[in-house]
């Protein structure tokens, strides 16, 4: 009875490990594929921060100009 429980546990752990390993491989392949076909979709963090800063400046200027 204990042997059966250990066997079921081992099979379950192997199934979960195999699924997680396959998921990592598929996600990496998908990442490579997306970056190959859409390289401009990824912006550096500094570019995002600069655009947000420019937007905040534009909003502040519009707000101050209306008074």
N, C-alpha and C positions, 0 to 999 in steps of 0.2 A: 504494500500500500504506500509506504514512504517512497519506494523506488518509482512508482507511477507518478507521484506528486513531483518528485525531482525531475523526472523526464518531461512532464508537462511544463514545469517551470523553465527548464532549459530550452525547450522548443519555443515557448512564448518569448523568452529573452532574445533568442536568435531571430525570431520573426521581427521583433521590434527593432533590433539592431540593423537587420537587413533593410527594413523600410526606411529607417533614418539615414543609412548610408546611401541608399538609392535617391532619397530626397535631396541630399547634399549634392550628389553628382548632377541630378537634373537641374537644380537651381543654379549651379555653376555654369552648366551648358546654356541655360536660358539667359544668364547674365552676359555671357560672351556673345551670344547671338544678338541680343538687344543692343549691346554696345557696338557691334559690328554694323548693324543697319541704321541705328539712330545715335550716332556719336555726339551730335549737337544737343541732344536732350539733357545731357549732364552738364551742369554749370559748376564751376568752382565755388566754394563757399564764400570767397571774397567778392565774387561777382554778384551773388545773391544779396549779400549784406550791403554792397554799394548801391544796388538798385533800390533796396528798401530805404537806405539813407537818402537817396535822391528823391524818392517819393515823399518821405517825411518833410524834406526841405521844401518841396513844391507845395505841399499842403499848408505848411506854415506860412510860406510866402503868399499863397492865395488868401489865407485867413487874415493875415496882417494887411494885405493890400485892400481888402474890403472895408476896412475901418476908416 
